[in-house]
């Protein structure tokens, strides 16, 4: 193990389920469905027309849920040629020691790096590291709890090379890491798995490999099962708020019912037009700080 690094003070995230205080967003000013994933390609092939007014109204519902939960909102500067900037999960990852700038797979999204780097510099948030090997996107990274890291690697949006580089930095700080392979039918691992509260996650158990399920349960993570159909429309893509609260879109009726049965308070904005483009509430947010 290498030398233990000090945690940063004002910012930083040690796990997915501490109280969310600050989040990085990007308003969908220039949003359009972009054929860079299965969900958006199916939406476009169906000939569905995107209603921008409805889309912005749904985003306002999401912002309202964050406000209701007491979360401070921070924004990237949106640019007209980058329609998927609102999916802020993918381009960076906050850690206990600062931000890691990641390696986006889609060429049409790589220009997002500029506004992301500018934001962190202007906010005074230190850089912990830079992804420089393979591919790695934030939708595949899960800080399950302090000391426990899970990374998905389908080989498309994130691959083994990128996942192992990121895992090595955490292992040097004493963390246990697990890399989960999964079918590239799914965009990111957070369309199959998301933490909901401390020790509780939603998971498509019929798709996630037994090795990964065993690893999670061996660490005391209870899994609320979601179906293949639910996972295919990102119903497992949740944003935990801490204190047994979560944002999960209204269309996730079965998942939300199970969460409430487990005592979780669910904030449920309408968000279907974003999930039709390939990402839900976790995808459109990057936690900048969670309070233990």
C-alpha positions as CSV (number, residue, x, y, z in Angstrom):
1,X,0.0,0.0,0.0
2,X,1.2,3.5,-0.8
3,X,1.3,6.5,1.4
4,X,-2.2,7.4,2.6
5,X,-3.4,10.7,1.1
6,X,-5.3,13.4,3.1
7,X,-9.0,13.9,2.2
8,X,-9.9,17.3,0.8
9,X,-12.0,19.5,3.1
10,X,-14.7,21.4,1.4
11,X,-15.4,19.0,-1.4
12,X,-15.1,15.2,-1.9
13,X,-17.1,12.0,-1.9
14,X,-16.2,8.9,0.1
15,X,-19.4,6.9,-0.8
16,X,-22.6,7.0,-2.8
17,X,-25.0,7.2,0.2
18,X,-23.7,10.0,2.5
19,X,-25.8,13.2,2.5
20,X,-25.5,15.0,-0.9
21,X,-24.8,18.6,-0.4
22,X,-23.4,19.8,-3.7
23,X,-23.9,18.4,-7.2
24,X,-22.5,19.2,-10.7
25,X,-25.1,19.7,-13.4
26,X,-25.4,21.1,-16.9
27,X,-28.7,22.6,-18.2
28,X,-30.0,20.8,-21.4
29,X,-30.0,24.1,-23.4
30,X,-28.7,22.3,-26.5
31,X,-30.0,18.8,-25.8
32,X,-31.0,16.5,-28.6
33,X,-31.1,12.7,-28.8
34,X,-27.6,11.7,-30.0
35,X,-27.2,8.1,-31.5
36,X,-24.3,7.2,-29.3
37,X,-26.0,4.4,-27.3
38,X,-28.7,1.8,-27.7
39,X,-31.5,3.7,-26.0
40,X,-31.1,6.8,-28.1
41,X,-30.8,4.8,-31.3
42,X,-34.0,3.0,-30.6
43,X,-35.8,6.3,-29.8
44,X,-34.6,7.8,-33.1
45,X,-35.5,4.7,-35.1
46,X,-39.0,4.9,-33.7
47,X,-39.4,8.4,-35.2
48,X,-40.3,10.0,-32.0
49,X,-40.0,13.8,-32.0
50,X,-38.4,15.5,-29.0
51,X,-40.5,18.2,-27.4
52,X,-37.9,20.6,-26.0
53,X,-40.4,22.5,-23.8
54,X,-41.4,19.2,-22.1
55,X,-37.8,18.2,-21.8
56,X,-36.9,21.4,-20.0
57,X,-40.0,21.1,-17.8
58,X,-38.8,17.6,-16.7
59,X,-35.3,19.0,-16.0
60,X,-36.9,21.7,-13.8
61,X,-38.7,18.9,-11.9
62,X,-35.3,17.3,-11.3
63,X,-33.8,20.6,-10.1
64,X,-36.8,21.0,-7.8
65,X,-36.2,17.6,-6.2
66,X,-32.6,18.6,-5.5
67,X,-33.8,21.9,-4.0
68,X,-36.3,20.1,-1.9
69,X,-33.5,17.9,-0.6
70,X,-31.3,20.9,0.2
71,X,-28.7,20.2,-2.4
72,X,-26.6,23.1,-3.8
73,X,-26.5,23.1,-7.6
74,X,-23.4,23.9,-9.6
75,X,-23.4,24.1,-13.4
76,X,-21.1,23.6,-16.4
77,X,-21.2,26.1,-19.2
78,X,-23.2,24.5,-21.9
79,X,-22.0,24.6,-25.6
80,X,-24.3,24.2,-28.7
81,X,-22.2,21.5,-30.3
82,X,-22.3,19.2,-27.2
83,X,-25.8,17.9,-26.9
84,X,-25.1,15.4,-24.1
85,X,-23.2,17.7,-21.7
86,X,-26.2,17.4,-19.3
87,X,-25.0,13.8,-18.6
88,X,-22.3,15.1,-16.2
89,X,-21.8,11.7,-14.6
90,X,-19.4,10.5,-17.3
91,X,-16.7,13.1,-17.7
92,X,-15.3,13.2,-14.2
93,X,-15.4,11.4,-10.8
94,X,-15.2,13.0,-7.4
95,X,-13.2,11.0,-4.8
96,X,-12.2,11.6,-1.2
97,X,-8.9,13.2,-2.5
98,X,-10.2,15.3,-5.4
99,X,-11.5,14.9,-8.9
100,X,-10.4,12.4,-11.5
101,X,-10.8,13.5,-15.1
102,X,-12.1,10.5,-17.0
103,X,-11.7,9.2,-20.6
104,X,-14.9,9.5,-22.6
105,X,-15.4,6.8,-25.3
106,X,-17.7,8.7,-27.8
107,X,-15.8,11.1,-30.0
108,X,-18.9,13.3,-30.2
109,X,-18.6,13.9,-26.4
110,X,-14.9,14.4,-25.9
111,X,-15.2,18.1,-26.3
112,X,-17.0,18.2,-22.9
113,X,-13.6,18.0,-21.2
114,X,-12.9,21.8,-21.6
115,X,-15.9,23.0,-19.6
116,X,-15.4,20.3,-17.0
117,X,-11.7,21.2,-16.4
118,X,-12.6,24.9,-16.3
119,X,-15.3,24.3,-13.7
120,X,-13.0,22.4,-11.3
121,X,-10.3,24.9,-11.7
122,X,-12.5,27.9,-11.0
123,X,-14.1,26.1,-8.0
124,X,-10.7,25.4,-6.6
125,X,-11.3,21.6,-6.5
126,X,-8.0,19.7,-6.6
127,X,-7.3,17.1,-9.2
128,X,-6.6,13.6,-7.7
129,X,-5.7,12.0,-11.0
130,X,-6.3,11.8,-14.8
131,X,-7.5,8.7,-16.6
132,X,-4.9,8.1,-19.4
133,X,-5.4,4.4,-20.2
134,X,-8.2,2.7,-22.1
135,X,-11.7,4.1,-21.6
136,X,-13.5,5.0,-18.4
137,X,-16.8,6.9,-17.8
138,X,-18.4,7.8,-14.5
139,X,-21.6,5.8,-15.1
140,X,-19.5,2.7,-14.5
141,X,-18.0,3.9,-11.2
142,X,-19.6,3.2,-7.8
143,X,-18.2,4.1,-4.4
144,X,-20.3,1.5,-2.6
145,X,-19.1,2.6,0.8
146,X,-15.9,4.0,2.1
147,X,-13.2,1.5,1.3
148,X,-15.3,-0.4,-1.2
149,X,-15.2,0.4,-5.0
150,X,-17.1,-1.3,-7.8
151,X,-16.3,-0.5,-11.5
152,X,-18.3,-1.9,-14.4
153,X,-16.5,-2.7,-17.7
154,X,-18.5,-3.7,-20.7
155,X,-15.5,-3.1,-23.1
156,X,-17.4,-0.3,-24.8
157,X,-17.9,2.8,-22.7
158,X,-15.4,1.6,-20.1
159,X,-12.9,-1.2,-20.6
160,X,-10.6,-3.3,-18.4
161,X,-7.6,-1.1,-19.0
162,X,-9.4,2.0,-17.9
163,X,-11.1,0.3,-15.0
164,X,-7.8,-1.3,-13.7
165,X,-6.0,2.0,-13.8
166,X,-8.7,3.7,-11.7
167,X,-8.9,0.8,-9.3
168,X,-5.2,0.8,-8.7
169,X,-5.3,4.4,-7.3
170,X,-7.9,3.3,-4.8
171,X,-6.2,0.1,-3.9
172,X,-3.1,2.2,-3.1
173,X,-5.3,3.9,-0.5
174,X,-6.4,0.6,1.1
175,X,-9.7,0.2,-0.7
176,X,-11.1,-3.2,-1.9
177,X,-12.0,-3.0,-5.6
178,X,-14.1,-5.2,-7.8
179,X,-14.4,-4.9,-11.6
180,X,-17.6,-6.3,-13.0
181,X,-18.0,-7.3,-16.6
182,X,-21.5,-6.9,-18.1
183,X,-23.1,-7.1,-21.6
184,X,-22.6,-4.0,-23.8
185,X,-26.4,-4.0,-24.5
186,X,-26.4,-1.8,-21.4
187,X,-24.9,1.6,-21.6
188,X,-23.2,1.8,-18.2
189,X,-23.2,-0.4,-15.1
190,X,-25.5,2.2,-13.4
191,X,-28.3,1.0,-15.7
192,X,-27.9,-2.4,-13.9
193,X,-27.0,-1.3,-10.4
194,X,-27.2,1.8,-8.2
195,X,-26.8,2.3,-4.4
196,X,-30.0,3.6,-2.8
197,X,-29.0,3.8,0.9
198,X,-26.2,2.5,3.2
199,X,-26.2,-1.3,2.6
200,X,-29.1,-1.2,0.1
201,X,-28.9,-1.2,-3.7
202,X,-31.2,-1.7,-6.7
203,X,-29.8,-4.4,-9.1
204,X,-30.8,-6.3,-12.2
205,X,-29.8,-9.6,-10.7
206,X,-30.7,-11.6,-13.8
207,X,-28.0,-9.8,-15.8
208,X,-25.3,-9.0,-13.3
209,X,-22.8,-11.8,-13.0
210,X,-23.0,-14.1,-10.0
211,X,-19.4,-13.3,-9.1
212,X,-20.4,-9.6,-8.7
213,X,-23.6,-10.4,-6.8
214,X,-21.6,-12.6,-4.4
215,X,-19.1,-9.8,-3.9
216,X,-21.8,-7.3,-3.1
217,X,-23.7,-9.6,-0.7
218,X,-20.5,-10.7,1.0
219,X,-20.0,-7.0,1.9
220,X,-23.5,-6.8,3.4
221,X,-25.3,-5.1,0.4
222,X,-28.9,-6.0,0.2
223,X,-30.2,-6.1,-3.4
224,X,-33.6,-4.9,-4.5
225,X,-34.2,-6.9,-7.7
226,X,-35.1,-5.1,-10.9
227,X,-36.1,-6.9,-14.1
228,X,-34.3,-6.9,-17.5
229,X,-37.1,-4.7,-18.9
230,X,-36.7,-2.2,-16.1
231,X,-33.0,-2.1,-16.4
232,X,-33.3,-1.5,-20.2
233,X,-35.1,1.8,-19.5
234,X,-32.6,2.8,-16.8
235,X,-35.0,2.1,-13.8
236,X,-32.0,1.1,-11.7
237,X,-30.4,4.5,-12.3
238,X,-30.9,6.3,-9.0
239,X,-29.4,9.4,-7.2
240,X,-29.1,8.7,-3.5
241,X,-29.5,11.8,-1.3
242,X,-28.5,10.3,2.0
243,X,-30.6,9.9,5.1
244,X,-32.6,7.2,3.4
245,X,-33.7,9.5,0.6
246,X,-33.3,9.0,-3.2
247,X,-34.3,10.6,-6.5
248,X,-35.9,8.0,-8.8
249,X,-38.1,9.0,-11.8
250,X,-41.9,8.6,-11.6
251,X,-41.9,6.1,-14.4
252,X,-39.9,3.6,-12.2
253,X,-43.2,2.5,-10.5
254,X,-42.1,-1.0,-9.4
255,X,-38.6,0.0,-8.3
256,X,-40.0,3.0,-6.4
257,X,-42.6,0.9,-4.7
258,X,-39.9,-1.5,-3.5
259,X,-37.8,1.4,-2.3
260,X,-40.6,2.8,-0.3
261,X,-41.3,-0.6,1.2
262,X,-37.7,-0.5,2.5
263,X,-38.4,2.8,4.2
264,X,-36.8,5.0,1.6
265,X,-38.2,8.4,0.8
266,X,-38.5,8.7,-3.0
267,X,-38.4,12.0,-4.8
268,X,-39.9,11.1,-8.2
269,X,-39.7,13.8,-11.0
270,X,-40.9,12.9,-14.5
271,X,-37.7,12.2,-16.5
272,X,-38.7,10.0,-19.4
273,X,-37.3,12.2,-22.2
274,X,-33.9,11.9,-20.7
275,X,-34.0,8.1,-20.2
276,X,-35.1,7.8,-23.9
277,X,-31.8,9.5,-24.7
278,X,-29.8,6.9,-22.7
279,X,-29.5,8.3,-19.1
280,X,-31.5,9.1,-16.0
281,X,-31.0,11.1,-12.8
282,X,-27.7,9.5,-11.8
283,X,-26.4,10.2,-15.3
284,X,-27.3,13.9,-15.2
285,X,-25.5,14.5,-11.9
286,X,-22.0,14.3,-10.4
287,X,-21.8,14.5,-6.6
288,X,-19.2,17.1,-5.6
289,X,-19.6,16.7,-1.9
290,X,-21.3,14.3,0.4
291,X,-21.3,14.9,4.1
292,X,-20.6,11.9,6.4
